[in-house]
Amino acid sequence: MEITGFFAAIIIGLIIGVLGRLVVPGKQNIPIWLTLLIGVVAALLGTLVAGAVGVDDTSGIDWIELILQVVFAAVGVAIVAGAYGRRRVR
């Protein structure tokens, strides 16, 4: 991954985190900063997986990479919301 791809993944990750939170049904009781952090991690993972599969550099918008990033964000938000919610109930 090039340095520009890394910075783009961070910026896109902020948006991806919010999209991932919207995809997960129900209310997530996690702070927004945690959602954004999950989005950044999901964007980086999505970019790495897209690169490994060979779909990271296409002409136009990289829809497959974007979908991978949103899926990683949704899974991350769901996992963290479940763990964070259980921790706060105690």
C-alpha positions in Angstrom: 0.0 0.0 0.0 1.4 3.4 -1.0 1.4 6.3 1.5 -1.3 8.1 -0.4 -3.5 5.0 -0.2 -2.8 4.9 3.5 -3.9 8.5 4.0 -6.9 8.0 1.7 -7.9 5.0 3.7 -7.9 7.0 6.9 -10.0 9.8 5.5 -12.4 7.4 3.8 -12.4 5.4 7.1 -14.1 8.2 8.9 -17.0 8.1 6.5 -16.9 4.3 6.4 -17.3 4.1 10.2 -20.5 6.1 10.0 -21.8 4.0 7.1 -20.9 0.8 9.0 -22.9 2.1 12.0 -25.9 2.8 9.8 -25.8 -0.7 8.2 -25.9 -2.4 11.6 -29.6 -2.6 12.8 -30.6 -1.3 16.2 -29.0 1.2 18.5 -25.3 1.0 19.1 -24.3 2.4 22.5 -20.7 3.2 21.6 -19.1 6.7 21.3 -18.7 8.3 18.0 -14.9 8.4 18.3 -14.9 4.6 18.6 -17.1 4.3 15.5 -14.7 6.5 13.6 -11.7 4.5 14.8 -13.5 1.3 13.7 -14.1 2.9 10.3 -10.4 3.7 9.9 -9.3 0.2 10.8 -12.0 -1.2 8.5 -10.9 1.0 5.6 -7.3 -0.1 6.0 -8.4 -3.8 6.2 -10.6 -3.4 3.2 -7.8 -1.8 1.2 -5.4 -4.6 2.2 -7.9 -7.4 1.3 -8.8 -5.7 -2.0 -5.1 -5.5 -2.8 -4.6 -9.2 -1.9 -7.5 -10.2 -4.1 -6.4 -7.9 -6.9 -9.4 -5.6 -7.1 -7.7 -2.5 -5.5 -6.8 -0.7 -8.7 -9.6 -0.5 -11.2 -10.6 2.2 -13.6 -13.2 4.5 -12.0 -14.6 4.0 -8.5 -13.3 0.9 -6.7 -16.8 -0.4 -5.8 -15.6 -3.8 -4.6 -13.0 -2.2 -2.3 -15.6 0.2 -0.9 -18.0 -2.7 -0.3 -15.3 -4.6 1.6 -14.6 -1.6 3.7 -18.2 -1.0 4.6 -18.6 -4.8 5.5 -15.6 -4.7 7.7 -16.9 -1.5 9.4 -20.4 -3.0 9.9 -18.9 -6.2 11.4 -16.5 -4.2 13.6 -19.3 -1.9 14.9 -21.5 -4.9 15.6 -18.8 -6.7 17.5 -17.6 -3.6 19.5 -21.2 -2.5 20.2 -22.0 -5.9 21.7 -18.8 -6.0 23.7 -19.0 -2.4 24.8 -22.7 -2.8 25.8 -22.0 -5.8 27.9 -19.1 -4.1 29.6 -21.2 -1.1 30.5 -24.1 -3.0 32.0 -22.1 -4.6 34.8 
